[in-house]
Every structure is written in C-alpha cells, then in structure tokens.
Amino acid sequence: MGYAQLVIGPAGCGKSTYCSSLYEHCETVGRTIHIVNLDPAAENFDYPVAMDIRELISLDDVMEELGLGPNGGLMYCMEHLEDNLDDWLTVELDNYLDDDYLVFDCPGQIELFSHVPVLKNFVEHLKRKNFNVCAVYLLDSQFMTDVTKFISGCMASLSAMVQHELPHVNLLSKMDLETHKKDIEDFLDPEPHFLLSELNRQMAPQFAELNKSLIELVNDYSMVGFIPLDLRKESSIKYVLAQIDNSIQYGEDADVKVKDFDTEDDE
C-alpha cells in the first residue's frame, strides 16, 4: 500500500512552499517522503524532485510549438499527462516501493480541481496502483479576514471535494505572514448567525435567501473546515501531517513492533 498527498489550491497560495517545508520536516524526523512536480511551468524548486512532469512535457515547449497562451498551454500539458498515465506515470511509479509516500505538487489553475476531470482521472490511476490518496487544499489566510472571501474559499474547497471524492484536508497557508490573526480565529469555528448577519450586511438585499442557503450548506453539513498552518512552527507542520496521515490511514497496516525485555529469574 502506497500513500499520496495531492497538493492543490489557487495560484500563489503556497503549495510549493508547503511541499518544501514538509520535506524538511520529514528529513529532520527521519521520515522518507518523495515530492513530485506536476506543474509543467515550474522552474525552481526548494526540494529534491523525485518525479517531474517536465520530463514528459513542458509548458514552454507547448507554447512555442502550438502558439498557445499560458493557461491554454498548461491545460494541454495536463491533458497530455492524462493521456500518458499508463505509460509515463506507471513507469515512474514502478521506481518506488509499495509503502512509499508521495506528495504531488500541482499547478494552481482552479479549473483543474473544480470541473476538469484531469486530476480526478490521475487520482483514479493512483488508486488502481494501490495508493491511498488525500487531497490537501491550500487557501491563503487572507480569505479568512472577510466573510465574503471566507464563503468564496469554502465553495472553492467544496467544489474540489465533490470533484475528487477524496479524504480532504483544508489548510490556511501563510499564517506566519498574517497580521490579523484575531479576525481569522472568528472564521475557524464560525457561528452561523454571525456569518449570515455579516454576509447580509455586505450584500444587496436580493441576495438574502442565497446567503441563507450558503451559510446552511457550510454549517449544517460540516463539510468544510480549515487548519491554520504556520511554517515557522514545527508543531504546526507536525499537527497537519498527523491529520493527513490519519485521513489516509498511513502506518495502520504496519507490523506492530514488540520489544523483548529480559526478565529476572525468580529467586
């Protein structure tokens, strides 16, 4: 059984920084993980790249040869990846052991994890290869300082949850840069009446019923929650990793190690 994180979220939310910090943490505690680059436009890395989509296809080559723009070119690259799951990805995965832990650093185009099936099919391929997979959705902590941004972030995360049908951990990134942490705490465990009143205050009256439905969706089903991530603190990274490990049952199938103790002879 292999294990994998699919690290997704909007562009600029800190996915690669998270992957780098996670790698450093695991190296410090003596745990082995492998970071995989799935962004065909990436150039620089702060972590060792175990697998790289640019060995299959790169955005620069696609833009030059096909005359596509950055977004269209990236979608072409990801669709090319989808077409080569049985070839390139399978060959790459064969280089790893059954119990290896892979972290996939994904591009930030929102359509990839909202409605385009590329990553969903990618995940299904991993499952067929006997991987337990968790989606790790990063959201910039600035989305927690305003109720409209908070609801928008919740809906984007919920869209990804519905699309991928995976265990899902939502992280608030860049907490080390946030200067309004008290405001963020109000949204980590929000009171629905407070959210609704704030939303109605900022929105036009004709949106009142829609606002009510959105708050009920977030509150009644308890589908979306966020874990703050402060990369300066080892304890924060450790807690986040524990939540992810629990969601994919990492280590639960490992053999129990029992230490033998010498017993003293009865006198």
N, C-alpha and C positions, 0 to 999 in steps of 0.2 A: 504493500500500500504506500503510494506516494502522497505528498501533501503540497498544496499550492495556494498562494495568495494572488488574486487578480487585483492589482492596484489601479483604481480608476478614479476619475474626478475631472472637473473642468481644468482647462489650461491654466497654468500658473498657481495651482493650489498647493504645490509642494510634494508631488508624487515621487520625483527622483530624489529629493532631499530626504524624504521618509525612507526610501529604499536604502540610501547610503547610511543613514543613522541606524537603521535596523541591522544592516550588515555589520557595522562597527560594534553594536551592542552584542550581537551573537558571537562575533570574534572574541570579544572580551570575556564572555562567559563560557567559551569553549564549545559553542554550538555551531554546526555547519549549515549554512543556507547558500543557495545559488541565486543570483539576481539575473533575470533575463530581460533584455531590452526588446520591447515590442514597438518602439517608436522609430519609424523609418527616417524621421527628420532629426533624430538626436545626433549630437556631435561630441559632447564632452561628458565624462562620467566620473563620479567620485567613488565608484565601487568597481570591483572586478566584474567584467561582463562574462557570464557563463555561456549565454547564447545570445545571438544578435540577429535581429530580422534583417539588418542591412547586408548580411551575407547572402540573403535571398533576394532582396530588392531594397533600393534606397529612394528616398523622395527626390533628391537632386537628379538622379538618372531619369526618373519618370517625368519630371517637369521639363527636362531638357529634350528628351526624345519624343514626348507626346504633346508638348506645349500646354500642359495643364497648370492651373494655379496651385497654390499650396494646399488648399482644402480638398480640391478635386484630386490632386495627385496623391494625397495621403489616403483618401478613400480607395483609390485604385490600388495602392500598395497593400492595404488591409484586405481587399478582396482577392488580391493575388496570394496573400498568405492563406486565406480561406481555401483557395484552390489547391494549395500545396500542403495541406495538413497531413495527408497520408504519405507524403514524400519527405519534405524538409523537416517538418516538426517531429515526425515519427523517428527519423534517423537521429535527430538531436536528442530526443528523449531516451533513446537506447544507450546513450553515454552515461546515464545516471542509474543509481541503484533503486530498488523498489521502495525504499524508505526515505529517499531524498526529499528535501524541502526546497521548492522553487518559488521565487517571488517574481511575478511578471509586471514589469514597469510599462504601463500602457500609454498611448497617446492621449491628448486631452480634448479631442474633438467630441463634443457632447453627443452627437448622433450615434457614435459607436456604442454607447451604453444606454441609449434611450430608445431607439427604434430600429437601427440597422442590425441585422442578425449576425454580423461577422464574429463578434466576441462570444455570443451565445453558442455558435457552432464551434468556436475554438474551445470553449469550456466543455461542450459535449464530447469533443475529441479527447480532452484530458481525462474525463470520466471513464471513457472507454479504455483508456490506458491505466485505469485503476488509481486515479488521483482523487483525493478528497480536496475540494476547492472551496475557498471562501472569497467573496468579493469584499475588498477594503475600499470604501468610498471616502475620499478626502474632500473636505469643504473648508475653504478659507474662513477663519474665525470671524472675519468682518461680517459674515452673513448672520451672525448672532446678535448684532447690535441694533437691529431694526426688525420689527415684526413682519414687514412685507418681504424682506430678504430672507428671514427665517422660514416663512411659508414657501417661498420660491425654492430654497435649498431643500426643504422636506419633500417637495413634489419631484424635484430632480432626482433625489435619492430613491424615492418610492418608484419612480419610473425605471431606474436601473434594477431595483429589486424585482419588479414584475418581469422585466425583460430577461434576466439571467436565471431566476429561480434558484438562487444560491443562498447559503448562510451569508449574512450581510452584517458587516461592522462599519459603522459610520464614525469617522474621525474628524474632529475640529483641528485643522492644522494651523501652524504659525501662532500658537498660543504664546510662544516666547516673545513675539513681536506685538502682542495685543496690549493696548493701554487702557481698555475699558472692560476689564475682566468682570467687574461687578455687574455690568449690563449683560454680559454673556451668561452669568450664573442664572439670571432670570429666565433664560430660554433653555437651560439644560434640563430642568424639570418644570416646565411651564404650567401655569394654572390656566385652564381653558377660558374662563370668563375674562381674565386679564388679556389673553391673546385676542379674543373676539372684540373686546371694547377698544383695544389699540388698533386693530385692523379696521373696524368701523370708523374710528376717528380719522384715519388716514385715507380711507377710500370714499368714493362717492356713494350716496345713499342707495343707488340702484344695485350696488354690489352686496347689500346686506345679507341676502339669502345665500349667495355664493360664499361669502365669508363664513357664515354659519356652517355650511356644508364642509368647507375646507377644515375648519377647526375640529369638527366632529370626526372627520376622517383621520386627522393626526392624533386626536385624543382617544377616541373610542377603540380603535384597533391597535393602538400602541405599537405600530409597525416601525416608526422612525424615532430613533434616539441617537444622541451624539456623545462620543467620548472625547474630552479635551486631550490634545497631545502637545506636550511641551518637550521638544527635543533636547533641551538643556538638562533635563532630569532623567537619569537612568530609571528611576522608579516609574515614571510615566511611560517610557518605552516598554518596560517590563510588564506593566499592567495591561497595556494594549496588546502586546504579544500573547499574554495569557488568555485574553478574551478571544483572540483569533484562534489560538491553539485549541481552546475548548470547543469552538464552533466547528472545527474540522476533525475533532477527536484525535488530535496529534498525541502520539505516545500511548494511547489507551490499549493498543494491541501489542505493546512491547512486553517482553517477558519480565516477570517480577524477579528482581534480584534479591536474593536472600543471603545475608552474611552469616557464616558459621562462627559460633563462639565456642571456644574450648571450655568445657565445664570441669570444675574442680572435682576430684574424686571425693566421695563421701568418706569422712573419717569415721 
